[in-house]
C-alpha cells in the first residue's frame, strides 16, 4: 500500500503530562516524622490548582515519600507535575519522582496538579502515617509482585489462572486479577477461573497483591490467552469469503476518520477483517509507529465506539482501544496488525537477515499485555522483496518465504498470518522476483494489490485505469491487470482460495487531457485533496462522475481532467469475477475513501455474498 506518512510529533506532546501519571515508583520508606500540607493556589470555578508540600520534620534523611488522600465524588486530579499520581476510585496516591524523593532533615519539596470539582482532600496519609507529623512505621512496605500467571483449562468461554504467591512483611490479604489491564476479580487464593469470555478471542492477564494495610504492590508479568473456538475465517478451509479493509493509523488526523466511522457508515456489519496500518519495520524488528494515535489519543463519549469517554488514567486509549470496543460490538470481526507498507518496506531487508528474531519481535508487539486481546494476527506488507520500489532490495528470492515461515513458526496456528504482495504480472516482473508459491504454505492468504498499475507518475500519460480487471486493446503494459496477476500466482502454486482481490477506494488522474477515451496525453497529475494525482471515491463520485468503463473498471472525463476509479457497479463485476475464480474474497485500501454511508463496502459485501 502506498501511503503518505505525516509527522505527528506535535500531537504526541499533548498528553505528555499524563504519560507520567501512570508510572509507579518503588514503595516508599517512611521517615520517623514528616508532614504533608495542602494548598490551593488557584481556583477558577470549573477547576483549580492544588499543591502538596512534604517536609521532613525528623532527624534522619527521608529517602522517598508517598502522599495519599481522598476526594469526594466529582472532584479529581486531571494532570500533575513533580509526582506520579494515580487513583483507585476516589482515593488518590502521589509518589515522588526519581529525582525528588530524598529529603534531608528540615528540607521540603512540593508537587502540584490541576483538578476539577470543588471538593477538599481528606484522610491524608504520608508514608502510611499521619500527615501532621505523627510517627510512621518504616517497616510496612508494599507487597512484592506475584508470579506471572499460568493458564490452563482453556475453553471457548473460560480460562483457569494460577500464580505463585506474593510476599509482604505484614502479610498478603488478597489479589486483584486484571484482564486487559482492568480488574475483573479480587480473590484470597492464588488461582481464579475467568468465565463469560468470547470464543476465539485473545486476552491478557496480570495479578496484583494487596497487603493487610491495603497497600498494592507491582503488577505481575502478563500471560496471553486465546480462547478456543470462534471459527476464525480462513479462505483456505472453505469458510465464508473474506471481506477485509485497511484502517490507516494516520487517518485520525487530517482525514478525521476514526474507528467509530466504521459503525456510523454501516461498514462494520459488512466486513470480516481489518488490517491496521502500519506498524514500522526498524532495526530488523516490528515496532509501533505513531504511539499517540495507536494507544494514547483520548476520545470523548461522542467520538468513541462504546459511547463512553476515555479517562486520563485508563491503561489503553487511542485506536487500539477503539478497535477493542469495535470487536466487543461486532465479535465476528478479526483485526490484524499490518507492518511495512510502501514507505516502510525498506526495513524488511534487515529483518530478512534474522527471520526468527524479527518474528519474535512482532509477536511481542502483538501480545503486549495492554492490547493482547485486540489483534488476531499479523499482516506483512513487504511490497518489493528482491526487487525495487522506494528502495531496492537484494535479499534474494528465498528471503520472503523464509520470513513468513519464521512468522508462522513463532505465531503458531492460532493466529492469522497474511501478506500483501505485488500484482505485477509482467514477464520478469515483481511476482517473478520472490518465491510466492512456496511462501503461501505458511500464510492464510495473500492480499494481491491489484491497483496502482497506472497513474500520473507518468506525467504525460497515456491515460489508463489504475485498477483494470482485465487487459484491453491499447493497455500501456502487458501483465498490468488483475486477471493476469491472479493467473500468474496460481501458476506458481498458490491456491485460489488463498488469493484476495484488491480494490482501491480512490482514483488516479491526470490533467491537460483532451480526449475522453483511455490512451490520451496529459500535462501532469490532476489536483487532489491530499496529494496530486489521487483522490477519494467519495469526492470523485460527484466532482467527476464516471463516463465510461474499460478493462472492467470505470473512468471519468470532466473538463481537462481524466480519472479512473471503481464504482459500486464495477466492484459488482469484480466480485462476480472473484467468485468465478474461486478466490478467497476481497480486500480494499482504505476505509476513509468510501462514502459516508459505505457504499463501496456494501458493494463488496453484496457481491461476495
Secondary structure as UniProt FT lines:
FT   HELIX           9..12
FT   HELIX           13..15
FT   HELIX           16..19
FT   HELIX           20..22
FT   STRAND          34..43
FT   STRAND          47..56
FT   STRAND          66..70
FT   TURN            73..74
FT   STRAND          76..81
FT   STRAND          84..88
FT   TURN            89..90
FT   STRAND          91..95
FT   TURN            98..99
FT   TURN            105..106
FT   STRAND          108..116
FT   STRAND          122..126
FT   TURN            127..128
FT   STRAND          129..130
FT   TURN            138..139
FT   STRAND          150..152
FT   STRAND          159..162
FT   STRAND          172..179
FT   TURN            180..181
FT   STRAND          182..187
FT   STRAND          191..194
FT   TURN            199..200
FT   STRAND          202..211
FT   TURN            212..213
FT   STRAND          223..226
FT   HELIX           235..237
FT   STRAND          242..248
FT   HELIX           249..252
FT   TURN            254..255
FT   HELIX           260..264
FT   HELIX           267..270
FT   STRAND          273..282
FT   TURN            283..284
FT   STRAND          285..287
FT   HELIX           292..296
FT   TURN            301..303
FT   TURN            312..313
FT   HELIX           318..329
FT   TURN            331..332
FT   STRAND          334..340
FT   HELIX           341..344
FT   HELIX           345..347
FT   HELIX           348..353
FT   HELIX           355..366
FT   TURN            369..374
FT   STRAND          377..381
FT   TURN            385..386
FT   TURN            397..398
FT   HELIX           399..411
FT   TURN            413..414
FT   STRAND          416..421
FT   TURN            427..428
FT   HELIX           430..433
FT   HELIX           436..439
FT   HELIX           440..442
FT   STRAND          445..448
FT   TURN            456..457
FT   TURN            459..460
FT   TURN            466..467
FT   TURN            473..474
FT   TURN            478..479
FT   HELIX           482..491
FT   TURN            492..493
FT   HELIX           496..498
FT   STRAND          499..504
FT   STRAND          506..511
FT   TURN            518..519
FT   STRAND          524..525
FT   TURN            532..533
FT   STRAND          534..536
FT   HELIX           537..543
FT   STRAND          548..550
FT   TURN            551..552
FT   STRAND          553..558
FT   TURN            559..560
FT   STRAND          561..565
FT   HELIX           568..580
FT   TURN            581..582
FT   STRAND          585..589
FT   HELIX           591..593
FT   TURN            596..597
FT   HELIX           599..608
//
